[in-house]
Amino acid sequence: MSDEELFDRTLREALHRQPVIELPEHFSDDVLRKIERRELIAGKVSSWLYISLLGGFLLSALVCLLAFTDSSAYSDWLNKGAYIALVAVLLVVFQVIDRKLVRKRLQPF
Amino acid sequence: MDDQELVSNVLSGHQWAFRQLIEQHKRLVAHMISRLVDDNRDREELCQDVFVKVYEKLETFGFESKLSTWIATIAYRTAVSHLRRKKRMPAEQDLDHLQLEWTEEDRSVEAADYARFVQSLIRRMPVQYRVVLTLFYMEGFSYPEIVKITNMPEGTVKNYLFRARKKLKELSEPYIGNEIPKQ
């Protein structure tokens, strides 16, 4: 064995004996707990974002309705239930998006 | 179970698969973090952060490299950004001008055990040399893998490794010399 090889072997052995931190037995539990905590916080943040977006959207719709619709036509529209149906459809769409995209992504294990 | 199967089980939401991934790679992550971060209080927290990032980014892992290389990359970057945040990331240091000093007491204890002596020398080296030595000798990564993990050019990796070995040899010879076991 040459001096170079001998040195390499000794160096490798020395490095292998180098102490590293001992991770506790429950390390994987700690990691999973941390992930769940982060997911929970992310879930709360996105819920607030979702509620704010929905609220903002409905508010804008109401402002548009009041600003651009002939006031004499309100009763006709309301009678037909068109606005109620529109709002219902929007809610269903938001629910579908929430279930399919948002909640699925936030589900920890 | 191979890496591909393991990753696909984690992505399917199986907790046991992620636990297995952690068990398989926690030694590697602990080595990486220990080499870069001196503060004991931060090390375990950083190891946890590495696996949280692994979990969050696993979807983006496309098997362009081994899973261990990818996890080592995350560990390296997590440690480097921690050092930067704490403003403890030393500027690129020149190994030739580095003062490797230790007390007489250290020397006498360490000289009695070559492994401990080498360890104490490595601890005093600049971070980038420690990382390259760890990845090459302890984890057995190849040059291209070390390049991928550290984002250093291959020439730089080879240069660091060459100079670190040379320096270690040079510093240990006066004290250890003939004590290196010959076969």
Chai-1 contact restraints between the chains, C-beta under 6 A:
chainA,res_idxA,chainB,res_idxB,connection_type,confidence,min_distance_angstrom,max_distance_angstrom,comment,restraint_id
A,M1,B,Q183,contact,1.0,0.0,6.0,A-B,restraint_1
A,F7,B,K169,contact,1.0,0.0,6.0,A-B,restraint_2
A,T10,B,I180,contact,1.0,0.0,6.0,A-B,restraint_3
A,R12,B,Y137,contact,1.0,0.0,6.0,A-B,restraint_4
A,A14,B,A115,contact,1.0,0.0,6.0,A-B,restraint_5
A,A14,B,V118,contact,1.0,0.0,6.0,A-B,restraint_6
A,L15,B,Y137,contact,1.0,0.0,6.0,A-B,restraint_7
A,L15,B,M138,contact,1.0,0.0,6.0,A-B,restraint_8
A,R17,B,A115,contact,1.0,0.0,6.0,A-B,restraint_9
A,Q18,B,Q119,contact,1.0,0.0,6.0,A-B,restraint_10
A,V20,B,A30,contact,1.0,0.0,6.0,A-B,restraint_11
A,V20,B,H31,contact,1.0,0.0,6.0,A-B,restraint_12
A,V20,B,S34,contact,1.0,0.0,6.0,A-B,restraint_13
A,I21,B,A30,contact,1.0,0.0,6.0,A-B,restraint_14
A,I21,B,S34,contact,1.0,0.0,6.0,A-B,restraint_15
A,I21,B,R43,contact,1.0,0.0,6.0,A-B,restraint_16
A,L23,B,K26,contact,1.0,0.0,6.0,A-B,restraint_17
A,L23,B,A30,contact,1.0,0.0,6.0,A-B,restraint_18
A,S28,B,R19,contact,1.0,0.0,6.0,A-B,restraint_19
A,S28,B,I22,contact,1.0,0.0,6.0,A-B,restraint_20
A,D30,B,Q48,contact,1.0,0.0,6.0,A-B,restraint_21
A,V31,B,I22,contact,1.0,0.0,6.0,A-B,restraint_22
A,V31,B,Q48,contact,1.0,0.0,6.0,A-B,restraint_23
A,V31,B,F51,contact,1.0,0.0,6.0,A-B,restraint_24
A,K34,B,Q48,contact,1.0,0.0,6.0,A-B,restraint_25
A,K34,B,V52,contact,1.0,0.0,6.0,A-B,restraint_26
A,I35,B,V52,contact,1.0,0.0,6.0,A-B,restraint_27
A,I35,B,Y55,contact,1.0,0.0,6.0,A-B,restraint_28
A,F109,B,G13,contact,1.0,0.0,6.0,A-B,restraint_29
A,F109,B,Q15,contact,1.0,0.0,6.0,A-B,restraint_30
